Amino acid sequence: MRLLPRASTSQTKSRPGMTAAAMKTQARNAVATLADRSGVLARGEAGIRDQVTILCYHRILPDAERNAYHDPVLAVTPDAFRNHCRLLATHYTVAPLATAIEQSRERARTDRPRAVITFDDGYRDNILLAAPILREFGLRATFFVIAGLVDTETVPWYDLAGASWKALARQGRALPGMDAREAVARAKQMSPYERQNWLEDLQREAGPSALPDRDLIMTSAQLRDLVAEGHEIGSHTMTHPLLPQCDDAMLAHELKQSQISLVEMTGQDVKGICYPNGDCDARVLRASADAGYSYATSVVQGTNDLASVDMMTLRRWFISQDRLSDSRGRPSDALFRMEICGLAHRIFNRGTPQ
Ligand SMILES: [Zn+2]
C-alpha cells in the first residue's frame, strides 16, 4: 500500500559529496514533511487514539557527555528531549503507565492519543536533567529503576565494562575493530559467571575509571521526590541480569525483591516491571505475573491495543535521537511524530532496535 505521495525531486535532491547515510536522512525528512503537510501524519495519530503509546528513553545527557558515553544511542540531549516533550504536550495526552492503562481501560475521554514516557535503569541524569523539562511541560513519566543500585556508588555492569573498554581503546590496548558498544553486546551473550570474570579482567587491565555522578542510579530520596511530583516508579530488577539466564530462585529474587525494595523506598505500589535488555521468555512472563506485577514492558516496537495486547509484554518505541534528526542533526518534529504513531515503522519497514 502506498501511504504517501512521492517526494518531489527538489526535496530529495542530494548535495554533492553527501554520504549515503546523509542522503537517507534527507529522504526520511522529506517523507516526514510530506506526511505532515498532506495530513497523513494527523490521520496516523487519530488512528491510535484508542491505544497506549509508550516511549522508551534511557539517559538524558548534554552533547559532550553523550558523545563520550560508550553507548550514545541510549542517550538524548536535553534540547532534543525538550522538543519531544513540547510535541507530546501538544499532540498527546501524557500520563505515567499505571494511569494511562487505567484511563484507557475505563475509556476515559480524550481527544488525543495516549502516550507514556518511560526511562529505563533510573540514572541520576533522569532527575537532574529530564525531571525539570518534564515539569516545564506538566508531564509525568514512569521510571524503571535498578533497585539494587539505589543509594549505592555502583554503576550498572555494562557501564563499568563500556568505560573500561574505552579506556583500553585510548591506550591502544582494546581488541582492534571492536568498539565498546559491541564489546558490551557480546558480554550480554555470556553466562553471568563468565561475564563477571570477563568484567573483572577488563577492569584490572584498564585500571579505575572515573565515572561522573550522573552515571549512578538515583538515590531513594530522589525517587521519593519523583513520586511526590506525580511520577511512577517501576522495577528494572535488582541487578539488571538478563532474566532468561537466571535460575528460578534468582529470577524470583530479582523480580520480588526489587518490588519490595522500591515499595519500601517510595511508599507507593510498584505495579510494573521492565525486563533488562527486553529479554524475556514464557518462564519470565509467568514469574513476573506470579511476583505480583500487573504489566511489563518489552523492547518490541509498536503501540498497545489493551483489548488484545499481552500486558506482560507491552510494546514501546525506542527513541533514537540520531534517527529523529534532520540532515543537520537538529531534532525533526515530523520524524518524531511519525515515529511514535507507528507511521515510520510502517513506511520505512524497520526492525526491532537493539
Ligand atoms: Zn536497562
Boltz pocket constraint, residues with backbone or C-beta under 6 A from the ligand:
constraints:
  - pocket:
      binder: B
      contacts: [[A, 120], [A, 121], [A, 236], [A, 240], [A, 275], [A, 276], [A, 277]]
      max_distance: 6.0
